[in-house]
Amino acid sequence: MLIEELGIMGIVIVILVWVYEGFHLKFLDQVVDEGRQISRKVTHASMFTSGFLAGILMAADIFTAGSVLALVLGMILSKKIDHKLWFIQIFLVLACYSIASVVLLSTITGFVIDWLELGITFIIVLVGSIADELFHEVVDRMKDGPLKFILEFRLVMKFIVIFMPFFLASTAWFHAVAWISFDITYEITARLYMRSHPETVVASTSFESM
């Protein structure tokens, strides 16, 4: 795994990129679906940065590649890709991933892409994410209480990524940290915006009920 050859710097890079992607994913969701007002330049800059960072890390890290591809397919299957900005974002990610992969394969001696591990990671994350979503729908129907509060944190995928290093050579402990950090950043971004713009919660709820 190329990223591990960078030592602690590689680990920090993985975690920081996942943190940024957690912020950006919710940020773009707010722009597209929640009416967040932000300049076009800032939105485009964030999209390009996200695609560039994700694409390069995917080329260098099998876990990230398999996970991002699974998340993209999951969004498509759940029909969340309903705006041109999402199509542009996915194109940027895949384009940067393809270019970075070609560059690494042609410039680094001995660099190979383990397609088997990538495929296994892709399947695990895709199935786990779907299970997480289905379980979350069950939790939504539960009565409010301590148990519901705990289960709302989408624990299925968190447990999966914690145990993946035990049977996948391309996955390490810091990938679990990266995934959980991604989730936390996504949630913090959502809550901070809802706190400063409570009217968007009402608008979103009204839209979903139509």
C-alpha positions in Angstrom: 0.0 0.0 0.0 1.7 3.2 -1.3 0.3 5.4 1.4 1.9 3.4 4.2 5.3 3.9 2.7 5.0 7.6 3.7 4.8 6.6 7.3 3.1 8.9 9.8 2.8 11.6 7.1 0.8 9.2 4.9 -1.5 8.4 7.8 -2.1 12.1 8.6 -2.8 12.7 4.9 -5.4 10.0 4.7 -7.3 11.2 7.8 -7.2 14.9 6.8 -8.4 14.2 3.3 -11.3 12.1 4.7 -12.1 14.9 7.1 -12.2 17.4 4.3 -14.4 15.1 2.2 -16.8 14.8 5.1 -17.2 18.6 5.2 -17.4 19.0 1.5 -20.0 16.3 1.0 -22.4 17.9 3.4 -21.5 21.4 2.2 -22.4 20.4 -1.4 -25.6 18.7 -0.2 -26.6 22.0 1.6 -25.9 24.0 -1.6 -27.9 21.6 -3.7 -30.8 20.6 -1.5 -31.0 23.0 1.4 -30.6 26.3 -0.3 -27.3 27.3 1.3 -26.3 30.6 -0.1 -22.6 30.7 -1.1 -20.7 32.2 -4.0 -20.2 30.2 -7.1 -16.5 30.6 -6.9 -16.3 29.1 -3.4 -18.5 26.2 -4.4 -16.5 25.4 -7.5 -13.2 25.8 -5.6 -14.4 23.3 -2.9 -15.6 20.9 -5.6 -12.3 21.0 -7.5 -10.3 20.6 -4.2 -12.5 17.6 -3.2 -12.2 15.9 -6.6 -8.4 16.5 -6.8 -7.7 15.2 -3.2 -10.1 12.3 -3.5 -8.7 11.2 -6.9 -5.1 11.3 -5.8 -5.7 9.5 -2.6 -7.8 6.9 -4.4 -4.9 6.1 -6.7 -2.5 5.7 -3.8 -4.9 4.0 -1.3 -7.0 0.9 -2.1 -9.3 1.4 0.9 -10.2 4.9 -0.2 -10.6 3.9 -3.9 -13.0 1.0 -3.0 -14.9 3.1 -0.5 -15.4 6.2 -2.6 -16.5 4.1 -5.6 -19.0 2.3 -3.4 -20.3 5.5 -1.9 -20.7 7.0 -5.4 -22.7 3.9 -6.6 -24.7 4.0 -3.4 -25.7 7.7 -4.1 -26.7 6.8 -7.6 -28.8 3.8 -6.5 -30.5 5.9 -3.8 -31.3 8.6 -6.5 -29.4 11.3 -4.7 -27.6 12.4 -7.8 -30.3 14.8 -9.0 -28.3 18.0 -9.7 -25.7 18.9 -12.2 -23.2 19.8 -9.4 -23.3 16.2 -8.3 -22.6 15.0 -11.8 -19.7 17.4 -12.1 -18.3 16.4 -8.7 -18.4 12.7 -9.6 -16.7 13.4 -13.0 -13.9 15.4 -11.2 -13.3 12.6 -8.7 -13.2 9.8 -11.4 -11.1 12.0 -13.8 -8.5 12.8 -11.1 -8.5 9.1 -10.0 -7.9 7.9 -13.6 -5.1 10.4 -14.3 -3.4 9.9 -10.9 -3.5 6.1 -11.4 -1.9 6.3 -14.8 0.8 8.6 -13.5 1.6 6.3 -10.6 1.6 3.2 -12.8 3.9 4.8 -15.3 6.4 6.5 -12.9 6.7 4.3 -9.8 8.5 1.0 -10.4 6.7 -1.9 -8.8 3.5 0.1 -8.3 0.4 -2.1 -9.0 -3.3 -1.9 -8.3 -4.6 -4.8 -6.3 -8.0 -5.1 -8.1 -9.1 -8.1 -6.0 -8.6 -6.2 -2.7 -10.2 -3.1 -4.3 -13.2 -5.1 -5.4 -13.6 -6.7 -2.0 -13.4 -3.3 -0.3 -16.0 -2.0 -2.8 -18.5 -4.8 -2.1 -18.0 -4.6 1.7 -18.5 -0.8 1.9 -21.5 -0.9 -0.6 -23.3 -3.7 1.3 -22.4 -2.1 4.7 -23.6 1.3 3.6 -26.9 -0.1 2.4 -27.3 -2.0 5.6 -26.5 1.1 7.5 -29.2 3.1 5.7 -31.9 0.3 6.2 -31.0 0.1 9.9 -31.2 3.9 10.2 -34.8 3.8 8.8 -35.7 1.3 11.5 -34.1 3.5 14.2 -36.1 6.5 12.9 -39.3 4.7 13.8 -38.2 4.0 17.3 -39.4 6.0 20.3 -37.1 8.7 21.6 -34.7 7.5 24.3 -31.1 6.7 25.1 -31.0 3.6 22.8 -32.3 5.5 19.8 -29.8 8.3 20.5 -26.9 5.8 20.4 -28.2 3.9 17.4 -28.6 7.1 15.4 -24.8 7.3 15.0 -25.0 4.7 12.1 -22.8 2.1 13.9 -23.0 -0.6 11.2 -20.3 0.8 8.9 -18.2 2.0 11.9 -18.0 -1.6 13.2 -17.3 -2.9 9.8 -14.3 -0.6 9.1 -12.9 -1.3 12.6 -12.8 -5.1 11.8 -11.7 -4.8 8.1 -8.0 -4.5 8.9 -8.2 -8.1 10.4 -8.9 -9.7 7.0 -7.8 -7.2 4.4 -4.2 -6.4 3.9 -4.9 -3.1 2.2 -6.9 -1.8 5.2 -5.2 -0.5 8.4 -6.4 0.9 11.7 -6.1 4.5 10.5 -8.7 3.8 7.9 -11.2 3.3 10.6 -10.1 6.6 12.2 -10.5 8.3 8.8 -14.0 6.9 8.2 -15.2 7.8 11.7 -13.6 11.3 11.3 -15.4 11.6 8.0 -18.8 10.8 9.6 -18.1 13.2 12.5 -17.1 16.1 10.2 -20.2 15.5 8.0 -22.5 15.6 11.1 -20.8 18.7 12.6 -21.1 20.5 9.3 -24.8 19.6 9.2 -25.5 20.6 12.8 -23.6 23.9 12.6 -25.6 25.0 9.5 -28.9 23.9 11.0 -28.2 25.8 14.2 -27.5 29.0 12.2 -30.3 28.5 9.7 -33.1 26.7 11.5 -35.5 27.6 8.8 -33.8 25.2 6.4 -34.9 22.3 8.6 -38.6 23.3 8.2 -38.1 23.8 4.5 -36.4 20.5 4.0 -39.1 18.7 6.1 -41.9 20.3 4.1 -40.2 19.4 0.8 -39.8 15.7 1.8 -43.5 15.5 2.7 -44.7 16.6 -0.7 
